[in-house]
Amino acid sequence: MRLVALTAVRGMNGGQSLCSQDSTPADDPILFFKRNRTSRRKLWGSTAILACLVTGTACADDWPIGTMTDLGTLGGVNSSALAINADGSVIVGVAYNASSQGHAVSWTDGATTPTDLGTLGGTYGVANAVNADGTVIVGWSFNAAGRIHAVSWADGATTPTDLGTLTGGSDSNASAVSAGGSVIVGWSYTASGYQHAVSWADRTTTATDLGTLTGGYYSSASAVSADGSIIVGWSYNAAGRPHAVSWADGATTPTDLGTLGGSDSVANAVSADGSVIVGTAYNPSYQNHAVSWVNGATTPTDLGTLGGIASIPMAVSADGSVIVGSAYNAADQQHAVSWTNGATTPTDLGTLGGDLSEANAVSADGSVIVGYATTAANQGRAVSWVDGAVTPTDLGTLGGNFSVATAVSADGSVIVGQSNTSSGLTHAFVLRTRAAAPMQDLNNIYLSMPILADNTAIVFARQVGVLTDLLNGECRITPGASWCLSTTLSGFAVSGQQSALTGRVSLGYAVDEQITTGLALAVTTKDRIGDGAFDIATMPSFGLWGTYSAGGTAGTGLQADIAAAYGKTRADITRGLGLDNVIAVAGNADLATLAGRAGVGYGFVGKGWLVTPSLSLETYRMSRSAYDEDASADFPAQYNRLTTNLTTATLSLAGEHPIGDRQRIGLNTGIVADVDYTKAGLGGTSTIPGMGKVSQNETLHRNTIRPFIEASYSFNVGDRSTLSVGAGLSRAAYGDDPALSVQIGYGTAF
């Protein structure tokens, strides 16, 4: 099973890419979960979106909330925070030592002094990016020969691993890393001195040449999706112009993403799921505009400006629904902007009273944007925009007059950047806006959807059982009587799956000796399905029925019946119960079922038995109302109305035999066969990463042929009153466990 995690990855070009899921749920997710729930590594989710692998690294719980914290230096004057992992527990960047050498550094779990990650023997190095769980950091370092080499630090190492270059090349750089750390991308010089995009897979130190566009000499990879399947960047073409490119599914030659009719374009970020690539492209007027490529498109979509000549995107949310960056207005002022839900014109995010602002990064769900804005006094401030705000919030400084926010954790709770101190030095800072969200397993969050669909199918099967009982709820007229009344307490259960206890009252009237009509009222008790995933309230239901018997009360000759029933209840629905490291999300909805039945049979007497073979058709329409999960919970979803139809045919052979004057036994056996069934399926939207659209059918195997056998005993307690008991065994709609039913009743005629 491939693991899932997301992270913010910042490249050398200043762009940010929010990486996406490393996998999709298994084909049989419930079975897979049952087999692997104790062995899989854990992932964590957040209110905004996401999750990091649990490898013993604690979440960032030590930096104070609401206070910009100075992260210090290595004894030198300056430091910068460039990237942050998914839960905000690992920050990476660069800091100077007392010898004025800049070294790659990290800050982990509340530390306020950097950890020196060393160099390859040279004087300088930088950590550009970190994967989701903070176990893989990438960047570059000078070696002893004064050449720049791509490097990585894995599993807490404080000395870099040289990732080398293409054969014969002199320099290389690692600019981004996939969420799981398995794919690193960047560039390397070739033996001929040309810069080529490269990748390093599965922690190897051998670079793979990703090539260039036909006839071009240069290329570079800027960002990578979380599972490493989509890499984006740029490449020169045969005309010597840079074009945005992508590499998909291990390709080693780039795909040209085109321009807006101008000469150049660049791709600098990719959404979490790889569905949205963003960058810039020139139009025929030589204006450089922000652009996007959606779902594999190779022609860019112009995202426009604020009336000025240029715009640039810097980052994109996990599902591609929020793009952030900056754009020029008609007054030639650069303002931070956002593009949401496919918009092709930017939204101005304003400034702090000055002329300039920039949006540098965005949380995974797009709810927190961070960057930079100037005040009326022309002082730069780190700022944030939260929950769709179009005016920035000043995050302050470390005592100086300038700060900038460069990155934000996936859940939006931790912001990093750099700020001037009161002494005028530039130091890295961290700002926690709230406590980190609890760790969650993203694959299990995915798994909650098929489980919810399956539980819905089981609930509908329960509704069918309840309404089937009501469709068969007629009472019996005795000779000489015009009315009948019966009260029944019945129940059925499928081990570990569902149960129902129903009290029913039926009243019938003999129109003549052959035709009886009536109504039935029933109340079914509460039930909890899926360990409480569905907490179903008491369900009232009612039915109308009519019977025809050619032989009257004797039950011989042609037999026919028709019935209709309707029941409605309310259910509290909780998704994610019973899944490791998943915070359950609740909602509630109405459940309703409309049912109809028509049957025909023939009764005859043989060897003291009244034998009646019969055939009937039943139709059911089950529905669950549209509903929204708790919006304040992690990863809420909104579900469309769900309707499922079922038509069955029942072939049965019933027998009844008197024992003396007052007792009677009955047997009934047969099969129920599905003639038509529409699977229970979920549809809607969610904030789950990689699952903005919910589309999930039930995954359970349905038993379309279900044999049954029933036995009953009745005792006449008076001339027209009867006590009865019965039991039945049948194949359940789902699973291998049988459905058991029992019934106790009292009937009278008058």
Secondary structure, DSSP 8 states (H G I E B T S, - for coil): -------EEE-TTS-EEE---S----SSHHHHHHHHTTTS--B---SSS---B-SS---S-SS-BTSEEE---BEEEEEEEEEE-TTSSEEEEEEEETTS-EEEEEEETT-SS-EE---BEEEEEEEEEE-TTSSEEEEEEEETTS-EEEEEEETT-SS-EEEE-STT---EEEEEE-TTS-EEEEEEE-TTS-EEEEEEETT-S--EE---STT---EEEEEE-TTS-EEEEEEE-TTS-EEEEEEETT-SS-EE---SSSS-EEEEEE-TTSSEEEEEEE-TTS-EEEEEEETT-SS-EE---BEEEEEEEEEE-TTSSEEEEEEEETTS-EEEEEEETT-SS-EE---BEEEEEEEEEE-TTSSEEEEEEEETT--EEEEEEETT-SS-EE---BEEEEEEEEEE-TTS-EEEEEEEETTS-EEEEEEE-S-------HHHHHHHHHHHHHHHHHHHHHHHHHHHHHHT------TT-SEEEEEEEEEEEETTTEEEEEEEEEEEEESSSSEEEEEEEEEE--EEETTTTEEE--EEEEEEEEEEETTGGG--EEEEEEEEEEEEEEEEEEETTT-TT---EEEEEEEEEEEEEEEEEEEEEETTEEEEEEEEEEEEEEEE--EE--TTSSS-EEE--EEEEEEEEEEEEEEEEEETTTEEEEEEEEEEEEEEE---EEEEEE-STT-SEEEEE--S-B-SEEEEEEEEEEEESSSSEEEEEEEEEEE-SBSSSEEEEEEEEEEEE-
